[in-house]
């Protein structure tokens, strides 16, 4: 696990341009950043399998923390899969500036960080304070957050693949409002 984390840290230093395939880098630079971006998936896969192995057979009384942990793993996996898709220069070229990139970013940030933070809060709060949280409110929070997250970000992939861009660039004087 430590080795995978160190490997991610070192490889991540060489993927900084993977969101800039469309700025006019030469083909050698595009190839380098494509390879390093895809290479990040190997140690990340090791971490995901490690987390799954940790979860197998674990008995815990905090159901909300477990539900959020499983959702974190699923969201992190989807974020990684869409990241590997965006690591391909031609695919990224077509989807750069689209809602697909926005959805990928939010899968990483919201799905990968907030689900884990909420899960950690539900797990550690009773251990630190000695008081259990309301399980019913926790389930309501979990389902509202999960459904809201997926209704918001899953649907962004569809218009992006159909060509919808994040920013609209007027192509005629009438569209720009100057006619």
Secondary structure, DSSP 4 states (H G I P E B T S, - for coil): -HHHHHHHHHHHTT-TTTT-GGG---HHHHHHHHHHHHHHHHHHHHHHHHHHHHHTT---S-HHHHHHHHHHHHHHHHHHHHHHHHHSHHHHHHHTTBHHHHHHHHIIIIIIIIHHHHHHHHHHHHHHHS-PPPHHHHHHHHHHHHHHHHHHHTTHHHHHHTT-BSS----SHHHHT--
